[in-house]
Amino acid sequence: MNGMQIFTAMLSEHLLLLGIVGLLVLEITGRAGRQQRLAFGLALVCVAAAAVAAAGLALSGFTAAPFAGQFSVDPVGLAAKAMVLALALPVLLIARADFAEPEFPVLLLSSLYGVCLMQSADSFLTLFLGLEILSLPLYVLVLLAWRRPQAAEAALKYLVLGGAATATLLMGAALVYGSTGSLGLAAFGKVLVATDALSRTAVALVLLAFFLKGAIVPFHAWAPDAYEAASIPVTAYMATIVKAAVLLAAVRLFAGVTLAAPMSELVIVLPLVSIVWGNLAAMRQPSLRRMIAYSSIAHAGYLFLALLGDPAGRLQSVAFYLLVYGVLNLLVFTALPTSSSDNDDTRDGLERLKGLYHRSPAAALMIGAAMLSLAGIPPLPGFIAKFLIFRNVLAAGHVSTAVLGLVGSFLGIYFYLRVIQFMFMSPSAQPALAGVRAHRLALSASALCVAATVVVAVFPGWVMARFVAIP
């Protein structure tokens, strides 16, 4: 393989790396007055270019293996990269008003580099490297909200549990190597169908590592605290892009393999508990950040249940769900209005949303539509996403699991409708109309999310066709 093919295969990663280097140079040489604007502008351009590059290569059917057995690209992986990079654009837009220093875009691009690496991983070594490059900047991003007293505690808790997940993954990979003599992801399929104790322990450890990263009960304790302590742009990033990276990597790991007992029981029990607990715990949360943290635990449960389905339809259902879930959560965060008296602690409080429709009708309508879709109300795209997940679970013969999952999903309708009731049917907690504003970049981010929501709602078949099944 010549140098141009290698460069093309890693074009998205190279563009992100170019942005990281440029931001570091800007930090050293830039003037304080223009530094923030230039930093966010450069980051936005590089992420957008990386997303366009990945989408263009995916649509052209580009396939290459620049590092055989370690790193490869195909239309599916490129489409996944394009999706997560596109989801990062609204995050950058809303972060412009929250961060005065250029540390945020540098850390975000570094984390995105790890996300992209995970979507091309062919071995546990590359998967581990991508996961760590994703995670290490993320711990610092949580800590950037250092003025909030809970930020340091949440970042430490996230670091410790993230380290536990990494250690568990490495131990599982070591046992995979001991059982098969290979660290390739294809070797995981062999241990998945093996019956010896070593292979089953390896599979259990790898699954537990993904459960930790995906915040599956009982490994979810870090999520509510980290989501609440982080600033709103960082919470949006963790709830959407990090979740997508972990689940897409799990699908890549389980590609082409049908889960069977006793490993299937592990994938059934813990995700079902997560669905019920996440939805119940979200009901009485005082802020959107904590509510979305617990709801993300339930959504992770739905997504892990997709591993029970037929491998041919697994990727389509998971990728479509992650796209819909990501866009809708970003729409909620970008539509949140701010006022001159707001700070980051109170901006997303549910009490503050009371009467929002009378103060900011557009924001209330966007948040309301996102809540209805996340609840799975037809014919909104959230309903289509859940339908695809449970259709695959039913097709695989897990009828009781699908029924229990659906019953658990009904619990989530309450807290989503509670937000709508606060915005449209409760007396305003802030009667004054003055001071409510929306940053221009936040409006642009909301427009991007609305446009993406319309596309996935009107053309779901076309979107799903971009994620063909992994053979």
C-alpha positions in Angstrom: 0.0 0.0 0.0 1.5 3.3 -1.1 1.7 6.5 1.0 -1.2 8.2 -0.6 -3.6 5.3 0.2 -2.4 5.4 3.8 -2.9 9.1 4.0 -6.4 8.8 2.5 -7.4 6.0 4.8 -6.4 8.1 7.9 -7.6 11.5 6.4 -10.1 12.2 9.2 -7.5 11.4 11.9 -4.9 13.6 10.1 -7.3 16.5 9.9 -8.0 16.2 13.6 -4.3 16.0 14.3 -3.7 19.1 12.2 -6.3 21.0 14.3 -4.6 19.8 17.5 -1.2 21.0 16.4 -2.6 24.3 15.1 -4.4 24.9 18.4 -1.2 24.3 20.4 0.7 26.7 18.1 -2.0 29.2 18.6 -1.8 28.8 22.3 1.9 29.6 22.2 1.9 32.5 19.7 -1.7 33.8 19.7 -2.8 37.1 21.3 -5.2 36.8 24.2 -7.8 39.0 22.6 -8.3 36.9 19.5 -7.2 33.6 20.8 -10.5 32.2 21.8 -12.3 33.1 18.5 -9.5 31.7 16.4 -9.2 28.5 18.5 -12.9 27.6 18.2 -12.9 28.6 14.6 -10.0 26.4 13.8 -11.4 23.5 15.8 -14.8 23.8 14.0 -13.2 23.9 10.6 -11.0 20.8 11.3 -13.9 18.7 12.8 -16.2 19.7 9.9 -13.5 18.8 7.3 -12.9 15.5 9.0 -16.6 14.7 9.0 -16.9 15.6 5.3 -13.8 13.5 4.5 -15.1 10.5 6.3 -18.6 10.8 4.7 -17.1 11.3 1.2 -14.9 8.2 1.6 -17.8 6.2 2.9 -20.1 7.2 0.0 -17.4 6.3 -2.4 -17.0 2.8 -0.9 -13.4 3.3 0.0 -11.7 0.3 1.7 -8.1 0.0 2.9 -6.0 -1.6 5.6 -3.0 0.7 6.1 -1.9 -1.3 9.1 -3.0 -4.9 8.5 -4.5 -6.5 11.6 -4.4 -3.3 13.6 -6.2 -0.5 11.7 -8.5 -0.6 8.6 -11.2 1.4 7.1 -14.4 0.5 5.3 -17.6 2.3 4.4 -19.2 1.2 7.7 -16.4 2.5 9.9 -16.1 5.7 7.8 -19.9 6.3 8.2 -19.6 5.8 11.9 -16.7 8.3 12.0 -18.7 10.8 10.0 -21.6 10.5 12.4 -19.7 11.1 15.6 -17.7 13.9 14.1 -20.9 15.6 12.9 -22.4 15.3 16.3 -19.4 17.1 17.7 -20.1 20.3 15.7 -23.1 21.5 17.9 -21.0 20.8 21.0 -18.3 23.1 19.7 -20.8 25.8 18.8 -22.4 25.9 22.3 -19.0 25.7 24.0 -17.9 29.0 22.5 -19.9 30.9 25.1 -18.8 28.7 28.1 -15.1 28.6 27.8 -12.8 31.6 27.6 -9.6 29.6 27.1 -8.6 27.4 24.2 -8.1 24.3 26.3 -11.5 23.0 25.5 -11.1 22.6 21.7 -7.7 21.0 22.1 -9.0 18.4 24.6 -12.1 17.8 22.5 -10.2 17.2 19.3 -7.8 14.9 21.2 -10.8 12.9 22.5 -12.3 12.8 19.0 -9.1 11.3 17.7 -9.6 8.4 20.0 -13.2 8.0 19.0 -12.1 7.8 15.3 -9.4 5.3 16.1 -11.9 3.0 17.9 -14.1 2.8 14.7 -11.1 1.4 12.7 -9.7 -0.9 15.3 -8.9 -4.4 14.2 -7.1 -5.5 17.4 -7.4 -5.1 21.1 -4.2 -3.0 21.1 -5.7 -0.4 18.8 -9.1 -0.5 20.6 -7.3 0.1 23.9 -5.3 2.9 22.5 -8.4 4.6 21.0 -10.3 4.1 24.3 -7.5 5.7 26.3 -7.1 8.6 23.9 -10.8 9.2 24.1 -10.9 9.0 27.9 -7.9 10.9 29.2 -8.9 14.3 27.8 -12.4 13.6 29.0 -11.4 13.4 32.6 -9.8 16.9 32.2 -12.9 18.2 30.4 -15.0 17.3 33.4 -12.5 19.1 35.6 -12.7 22.3 33.5 -15.8 23.2 35.5 -13.5 23.6 38.5 -15.4 26.5 39.9 -18.2 24.1 40.8 -17.4 22.3 44.1 -18.5 18.9 42.9 -16.3 19.0 39.7 -13.1 17.7 41.3 -14.9 14.8 43.1 -16.8 13.8 40.0 -13.7 13.9 37.8 -11.8 11.7 40.4 -14.7 9.3 40.5 -14.8 9.1 36.7 -11.0 8.6 36.6 -11.0 5.8 39.1 -13.9 3.9 37.5 -12.6 4.6 34.0 -9.3 3.1 35.1 -11.1 0.1 36.4 -12.8 -0.3 33.0 -9.4 -0.1 31.3 -7.9 -2.7 33.6 -10.8 -5.0 33.1 -10.6 -4.7 29.3 -6.8 -5.4 29.4 -7.3 -8.4 31.6 -10.0 -9.7 29.2 -7.8 -9.1 26.2 -4.9 -11.0 27.9 -7.2 -14.0 28.5 -8.3 -13.8 24.8 -4.6 -13.9 23.8 -4.1 -16.8 26.2 -7.0 -18.7 24.7 -6.4 -18.0 21.0 -2.8 -16.7 20.7 -4.1 -13.6 19.0 -5.1 -10.0 20.0 -7.1 -9.4 16.8 -10.8 -8.6 17.3 -11.6 -11.6 15.1 -10.2 -13.8 17.9 -13.0 -12.5 20.2 -15.5 -14.3 18.1 -13.7 -17.6 18.7 -13.7 -17.2 22.5 -17.3 -16.1 22.4 -18.5 -19.5 21.1 -16.0 -21.5 23.2 -17.1 -23.4 26.3 -13.9 -23.5 28.4 -13.6 -21.5 31.6 -10.7 -19.3 30.2 -12.7 -18.2 27.2 -15.9 -17.5 29.2 -13.9 -15.4 31.7 -12.4 -13.4 28.9 -15.7 -12.7 27.4 -17.2 -11.7 30.8 -14.3 -9.3 31.5 -14.5 -7.6 28.1 -18.3 -7.2 28.5 -17.9 -5.8 32.0 -15.4 -3.2 30.6 -18.0 -2.0 28.1 -20.7 -2.0 30.7 -18.5 0.3 32.8 -17.9 2.6 29.9 -21.5 2.5 28.9 -22.8 3.1 32.5 -24.8 -0.1 32.8 -26.2 -0.9 36.2 -24.5 -1.7 38.6 -21.5 0.1 37.0 -23.3 3.4 36.5 -22.4 5.4 39.7 -20.0 7.7 37.9 -22.5 8.9 35.2 -24.9 11.1 37.3 -22.1 12.9 39.2 -19.9 13.4 36.1 -22.8 14.7 34.0 -24.0 17.1 36.7 -20.5 18.4 37.6 -19.4 19.0 34.1 -20.3 22.1 32.1 -23.2 21.8 29.7 -21.1 21.3 26.5 -19.1 18.6 28.2 -22.2 16.9 29.4 -23.6 17.0 25.9 -20.4 15.5 24.6 -20.4 12.6 27.1 -24.1 11.9 26.7 -23.9 11.6 22.9 -20.4 11.1 21.3 -18.8 9.1 24.1 -21.8 6.9 24.3 -21.8 6.4 20.5 -18.1 5.6 20.5 -18.5 2.9 23.1 -21.5 1.2 21.6 -20.2 1.3 18.1 -17.0 -0.3 19.3 -19.0 -3.0 21.0 -20.9 -3.7 17.8 -17.6 -3.9 15.9 -16.2 -6.3 18.5 -19.3 -8.6 18.3 -19.5 -8.4 14.5 -20.7 -11.5 12.8 -21.2 -13.5 16.1 -24.6 -14.5 17.5 -24.7 -14.5 21.3 -25.6 -17.8 23.0 -26.0 -18.9 26.6 -24.6 -18.3 29.1 -23.1 -15.0 27.8 -26.5 -14.0 26.4 -28.0 -14.0 29.9 -25.4 -11.5 31.0 -26.4 -9.2 28.1 -30.1 -9.7 29.0 -30.1 -9.2 32.8 -28.0 -6.1 33.3 -29.4 -4.1 30.4 -32.9 -4.9 31.6 -32.1 -3.7 35.1 -30.5 -0.6 33.6 -33.7 0.2 31.7 -35.9 -0.1 34.7 -33.5 1.6 37.2 -32.5 4.4 34.8 -36.1 5.3 34.0 -37.2 5.2 37.7 -34.3 7.2 39.0 -34.7 9.9 36.3 -38.3 10.7 37.5 -37.3 12.8 40.5 -34.1 14.5 39.3 -33.9 18.3 39.9 -32.0 19.2 36.7 -31.8 18.2 33.1 -28.2 17.0 33.4 -29.0 14.5 36.1 -32.2 13.5 34.3 -30.3 12.9 31.1 -27.6 11.0 33.0 -30.1 8.5 34.4 -32.0 8.3 31.1 -28.7 7.6 29.3 -28.4 4.5 31.6 -31.7 3.3 30.3 -30.8 4.1 26.7 -27.6 2.2 27.1 -29.7 -0.8 28.2 -31.7 -0.6 25.0 -28.6 -0.5 22.9 -26.8 -3.4 24.6 -30.0 -5.5 24.1 -29.3 -5.0 20.4 -26.3 -7.4 20.7 -28.9 -10.2 21.1 -30.2 -9.6 17.6 -29.1 -11.0 14.3 -25.6 -9.7 13.4 -26.8 -8.6 9.9 -29.2 -6.0 11.4 -27.3 -5.2 14.5 -25.2 -2.3 13.3 -28.1 -0.6 11.4 -30.3 -0.5 14.5 -27.6 0.6 16.9 -26.1 3.3 14.6 -29.6 4.7 13.8 -30.5 4.7 17.5 -27.3 6.5 18.4 -27.7 9.1 15.7 -31.3 9.8 16.8 -30.5 9.8 20.5 -27.4 12.0 20.0 -29.2 14.6 17.8 -32.2 14.9 20.2 -30.0 15.2 23.3 -27.9 17.9 21.6 -31.1 19.7 20.6 -32.2 19.8 24.2 -28.8 21.3 25.3 -28.5 23.8 22.4 -32.1 25.0 22.9 -31.6 25.9 26.6 -32.0 29.6 26.8 -29.8 31.7 29.1 -30.3 35.0 30.9 -28.0 37.5 32.4 -28.6 36.2 35.9 -27.8 32.5 35.0 -24.8 30.5 36.0 -23.9 27.0 35.0 -25.3 25.5 38.2 -28.9 26.7 37.6 -29.1 27.0 33.8 -30.7 23.5 33.4 -32.7 23.3 36.6 -36.2 21.9 35.9 -37.7 24.5 38.2 -36.2 27.1 35.9 -38.0 25.5 32.9 -41.4 26.3 34.4 -43.4 28.5 32.0 -40.6 28.5 29.4 -43.1 28.5 26.6 -44.3 31.9 27.6 -40.7 33.3 27.8 -39.1 31.5 24.9 -41.7 29.7 22.7 -39.1 28.4 20.2 -36.9 26.9 22.8 -39.8 25.2 24.5 -41.1 23.8 21.3 -37.7 22.3 20.4 -37.1 20.8 23.8 -40.7 19.5 23.9 -40.3 17.8 20.5 -37.0 16.3 21.6 -38.6 15.0 24.8 -41.5 13.4 22.9 -39.1 11.7 20.5 -36.8 10.4 23.3 -39.9 9.0 25.0 -40.5 6.9 21.8 -43.8 8.6 20.8 -44.8 7.7 17.2 -44.3 8.8 14.5 -41.2 10.7 15.8 -37.7 9.3 15.0 -37.2 8.1 18.6 -40.0 5.6 18.1 -38.4 4.3 14.9 -35.1 3.8 16.7 -36.7 1.8 19.5 -38.8 -0.2 17.1 -35.6 -1.3 15.2 -33.9 -2.4 18.5 -36.9 -4.4 19.7 -37.7 -5.8 16.3 -34.2 -7.4 16.1 -34.5 -8.7 19.7 -37.8 -10.3 18.8 -36.5 -11.7 15.5 -33.7 -13.4 17.5 -36.3 -15.3 19.6 -35.9 -13.3 22.8 -39.6 -12.6 23.2 -39.8 -12.2 27.0 -36.7 -9.9 26.9 -38.3 -7.7 24.3 -41.6 -7.5 26.3 -39.8 -6.7 29.6 -37.7 -4.0 27.8 -40.8 -2.4 26.3 -42.6 -2.4 29.7 -39.5 -0.8 31.2 -39.4 1.8 28.4 -42.9 2.9 29.3 -41.6 4.2 32.6 -39.5 6.7 30.8 -42.5 8.4 29.3 -43.3 10.0 32.7 -40.2 12.1 33.2 -40.1 13.2 29.6 -43.7 14.4 29.8 -42.9 16.0 33.2 -40.4 18.3 31.4 -43.1 19.2 28.9 -45.6 19.8 31.7 -43.1 22.2 33.4 -42.6 24.2 30.2 -46.1 24.4 28.9 -48.5 23.9 31.8 -46.8 25.3 34.9 -46.7 29.0 36.0 -43.5 30.7 35.2 -40.8 30.7 37.8 -39.2 33.7 36.1 -42.0 36.1 35.1 -39.7 38.7 33.7 -39.3 38.5 29.9 -36.2 40.6 29.8 -32.8 39.1 29.8 -33.6 35.9 28.1 -31.3 35.4 25.1 -29.9 32.8 22.9 -26.3 33.0 21.7 -26.0 33.1 17.9 -23.8 30.1 17.8 -26.3 28.2 20.0 -29.0 29.1 17.5 -26.8 27.7 14.7 -26.3 24.5 16.7 -30.1 24.2 17.3 -30.7 24.7 13.6 -28.2 21.9 12.8 -29.9 19.6 15.2 -33.4 20.4 13.9 -32.2 19.8 10.3 -30.7 16.4 11.3 -33.9 15.5 13.1 -36.0 16.2 10.0 -33.7 14.1 7.8 -33.8 11.1 10.1 -37.5 11.4 10.5 -38.4 11.8 6.8 -35.6 9.6 5.3 -34.9 6.8 7.9 -34.3 4.2 5.2 -31.7 6.3 3.5 -29.9 7.0 6.8 -29.9 3.3 7.7 -28.6 2.3 4.3 -25.4 4.2 5.1 -24.7 1.6 7.8 -24.7 -1.7 6.0 -24.3 -4.8 8.1 -20.8 -5.9 8.9 -20.2 -9.2 7.1 
